[in-house]
């Protein structure tokens, strides 16, 4: 599949009077395929927005290469095919929804009232055409933002925290809209903190921390490695020691002993071993690895300065 | 051209709704209505006082509006992230800057137009016995020249807004406006006086070249005193307006060069 976004060693540095040269984004190798929803994750200050701004040609990379829809970043021809919804966007407050669309449409030379109307219907704002932006709720502002981002029928959408600060209903509405973009064959690049949201809608993700990509790949591959929690009792200590050697975490509980076993370690053999040792199996609970777990285990070592061993460098294409 | 006009249009819409600008304008208008009453405090004729005070109010009010309107223009767009949604569209940075400038000038034009209407209205009320079209046309030359002056000031503030903070810009633009209005005639005299020492003459010439000559747009003396104070008036207006337009284009080009490489 063709790449919607491709970067090679893309770097952005700033000079600071006190700290010298700071790499906000360092040697970024990013690969986003056409037609997918790509989640770009990272803690605050990780370099997410800087990366998006570089891809949009709003700021200039210090070094490296970047291509959006096959063209070099900054190419004005690409701007006709992409759109951007910034985090907590502001729209001219005196304008109504249709006026906002007319304004953004005019930047493309589009003046098609029927199209504006259909976009307003799509984001469910067609009944609020006389309200000004100052009268819009946060959710409505985000929806008019999505409507303006669709004005040019883009192939690639950059959405920066699209559900940030919204209530659950608005979350759901925005999520459904984003999913519908993929159904239409558009590529969506989402920068977000809402990990549960990203897990629900994204095909692939990249995790960036302190300007460096720590993990990148398909969610299904990155989230491999869940664990099975097996609660047992009346198990001899010799078996517990044996299980510890085989990567199981053993913890005492009030009602027994918890064996926390990696998914790939064949839990059935653990259950068989317990039974053979005349122990009782009380419960077996599979714990799927969540994006939040991956995020924390990826970010934590670098953030706490414990990079030794390189255990978090999990680069999967 | 379409993006420039669209950006200019929204800039006008925003500007005419900014409370701080409307308050400044309102204060100016209130003073203009009060102006006819000041004639009794002066030994000069009432018409002279009226013209002098009202043109002064228009100049001062418009200068404050021009600076307040433009110093926040670009920084506000960055802070509110509107600039990102615009520059991610097929809009070049120069189009954005020129659109913002034209919007600011159009908003200034609207506000100065309103003040000019009040000026003419109050003038006609005062000239109960001696109303004529020629006098009104003559009087309107004042606000028109001020409009060019304010367009130049707005270009200066937009240029500075591409690389300094709004507060610094406020004092910088305001300071240069003051220098160009008050001290420019002084440097011109220094330059033209044959007794000026060579070094002082060169310094005055340099200052006159660099510093925008805001003073030449103040034609109050011509409008107030009877008889022509400017020889070949048409040529003067063409030259002065031409100078302003050239300076504005120069400032906008310089602003575009800075803004084009600016990290927003």
Interface residues (C-beta under 8 A of the other chain):
Chain A: X53 X56 X57 X58 X59 X60 X76 X79 X80 X82 X83 X84 X85 X86 X87 X88 X89 X90 X91 X92 X94 X95 X103 X104 X106 X107 X108 X109 X145 X148 X152 X158
Chain B: X2 X3 X5 X6 X9 X10 X13 X14 X17 X80 X81 X82 X84 X85 X86 X87 X88 X89 X90 X91 X92 X261 X263 X264
